[in-house]
Structures are given as C-alpha cells and as structure tokens.
Amino acid sequence: MSAAGGGSDHFIMRVKAVTRDLVKYCGGVVRSGELTGRSKSEVSRWQHVETPDIIDLPATLALERECGVPLVTTVMAEMHGRRLTDEAAAQSAASINAHHSALLRGQGELSIHMAAALEDGTVTPAEAELLDRAASDLEVRLRAFRSGLAVVKANGPASAATPLRGVREG
C-alpha cells in the first residue's frame, strides 16, 4: 500500500516507526515476510521513511496477532482521537522491576543518541531517525511499565522480583 493515497506526513512517519517495532517483535523482516506472505524487501520498505510504502491492514493484523501488541492499530486509533484498552499488554508484563530496568535502559539509549546528535549543534535527518527509533522504543517500554502498574492496581500488591498475579510471562 502506498502512502501517496492520503494521510498526513506525521501519521505516515508514526506508522512507519511502529511498523519497525512490530517487525522487530515478530523476529525481523524475513520472519515478518513469512507471517504476511510478503517479500523481505516489501517488509523492509514498510519501515523506511525514504519509501512511500506503508504496511496494509491484513499484514498489520497478522503481525499484531503474532506478537500480541497492537502497535499500528494503536496509532490508527490515536489518529481518530481514540484509545485502545491495554489488557493484552498487561498480560505480557513479567514484573515491575524488569519493566523499570528496561525503561531506564531505553532512556539511557535515547540520551546517548541525543548527546551524539547535539555534539555539533545540529540534528540531521539521519540523527532524527535514530532519535525517533530510540524514542519509539522508550515509548513501548513505558507502555509496558504502565501496564504492569495497572495490573498491580487492579490485582493488589505484587513482589517486584516475581511475575505479577494474573499475568502470564511472555
């Protein structure tokens, strides 16, 4: 599906950013191609800002079903001023401690990329792409952390060192 058919550049960039995450969660371009019946080249084009192609609905559904995280669907809902409930993400939470650690690592990675980009006082498009990827990763980690907290609020106290009650490890 070509991005030329409509939609804002902002929306297209958001879809491409979450598509990168979705492909990564599903095991990369080869595995995602197998899951969607598409070539690895086509899957790769969905992710890159330099190409007009974006992931289509059947491929989105197949990949989101595989990894259990509705990344593209969430962006589509946000585009229309809506929000998805996050029960599936809560089920994948292993522990508050693990999510907090991942969140801190993601924050550190974003900070490292930002410091490198600002060394010369200019953020280039390539650096902006790296920063966007790091920010997207941080956003995913923050969502998982918040989902873990929601489980604790709903189910009561949980040890930070053990899996949350009512949540399967994944």
Secondary structure by P-SEA (a helix, b strand, c coil): ccccccccaaaaaaaaaaaaaaaaaaccaaaaaaaacccaaaaaaaccccccccccaaaaaaaaaacccaaaaaaaaaaacbbbbcaaaaaacccaaaaaaaaaaaaaaaaaaaaaaaccccccaaaaaaaaaaaaaaaaaaaaaaaaaaaaaacccccccccccccccc
